[in-house]
Amino acid sequence: MHFFNYGSKDLSRLFQLERRLESAIAEGGVGEYDGNEIATDGSDGFLYMYGPDADALFKVVKPILLDTTFTRGAKAKLRYGPPNAGAKEVVVVVEP
């Protein structure tokens, strides 16, 4: 998932979000949270999550993403299959 509006070098809000995502994904049994990449200026970043069912994973994390100001409007790439050429991918915007 690519988010655009983080806007800070203080990563405490990002780490709080990561803890929430890790817990929800584990409790839902839908996959795993695998980390982040964030620009050194804090402008934007990526979150990485994987599981056997992209729709089920997104259903679990979407409420948390909507509850987080810097991930509203983010673009999530749902991949239906392994990370190789030919796997179906759909980009969805995190919005209500």
C-alpha positions as CSV (number, residue, x, y, z in Angstrom):
1,M,0.0,0.0,0.0
2,H,1.3,3.5,-0.9
3,F,0.3,6.4,1.3
4,F,1.1,10.0,0.5
5,N,0.4,12.3,3.4
6,Y,2.6,11.2,6.3
7,G,4.4,14.5,6.4
8,S,6.8,14.0,9.4
9,K,10.2,12.5,10.2
10,D,8.7,11.4,13.6
11,L,7.7,7.8,12.9
12,S,5.8,7.2,16.2
13,R,2.4,7.4,14.4
14,L,3.6,4.9,11.8
15,F,4.8,2.5,14.5
16,Q,1.5,2.8,16.3
17,L,-0.3,1.9,13.0
18,E,2.0,-1.0,12.5
19,R,1.2,-2.5,15.9
20,R,-2.6,-2.2,15.1
21,L,-2.2,-3.8,11.7
22,E,-0.1,-6.7,13.1
23,S,-2.6,-7.4,15.8
24,A,-5.7,-7.3,13.5
25,I,-4.0,-9.4,10.8
26,A,-2.9,-12.0,13.3
27,E,-6.3,-12.1,15.1
28,G,-8.1,-12.4,11.8
29,G,-5.8,-15.1,10.6
30,V,-5.5,-13.5,7.2
31,G,-1.8,-13.2,6.7
32,E,1.1,-11.1,8.0
33,Y,2.3,-7.6,8.2
34,D,5.8,-7.4,6.7
35,G,7.0,-3.8,7.3
36,N,7.3,-0.4,5.7
37,E,9.4,1.9,3.6
38,I,9.1,5.6,4.2
39,A,10.8,8.5,2.5
40,T,13.7,10.1,4.5
41,D,11.8,13.4,4.4
42,G,8.6,11.7,5.8
43,S,6.5,12.6,2.8
44,D,5.2,9.2,1.7
45,G,5.7,5.6,2.2
46,F,4.7,2.0,1.7
47,L,3.2,-0.7,3.9
48,Y,3.6,-4.4,3.1
49,M,1.1,-7.1,4.0
50,Y,0.7,-10.6,2.6
51,G,-1.8,-13.3,2.9
52,P,-3.5,-16.1,1.0
53,D,-6.7,-14.0,0.2
54,A,-6.1,-10.4,-0.8
55,D,-9.8,-9.5,-0.3
56,A,-10.0,-11.0,3.2
57,L,-6.7,-9.2,4.2
58,F,-8.0,-5.9,3.0
59,K,-11.3,-6.3,4.7
60,V,-9.5,-6.7,8.0
61,V,-7.1,-3.8,7.6
62,K,-9.4,-1.3,5.9
63,P,-11.1,0.0,9.0
64,I,-7.8,0.7,10.7
65,L,-6.5,2.5,7.6
66,L,-9.6,4.6,7.5
67,D,-9.1,5.4,11.1
68,T,-5.6,6.7,10.4
69,T,-5.4,10.2,8.9
70,F,-2.2,9.6,6.8
71,T,-3.6,6.4,5.2
72,R,-6.9,7.8,4.1
73,G,-6.8,8.1,0.3
74,A,-3.9,5.7,0.0
75,K,-3.7,3.2,-2.8
76,A,-3.6,-0.5,-2.0
77,K,-2.5,-3.0,-4.6
78,L,-4.4,-6.3,-4.1
79,R,-2.5,-9.2,-5.8
80,Y,-4.4,-12.4,-6.5
81,G,-1.5,-14.9,-6.7
82,P,2.2,-15.1,-6.3
83,P,4.5,-12.1,-7.0
84,N,5.3,-13.1,-10.6
85,A,4.3,-12.0,-14.0
86,G,0.7,-12.6,-14.9
87,A,-0.9,-12.5,-11.4
88,K,-4.0,-10.4,-11.4
89,E,-3.6,-7.1,-9.5
90,V,-6.2,-4.5,-8.6
91,V,-5.5,-1.1,-7.1
92,V,-8.1,0.2,-4.7
93,V,-8.2,3.6,-2.9
94,V,-8.6,3.5,0.9
95,E,-11.9,5.4,1.3
96,P,-15.2,4.8,2.9
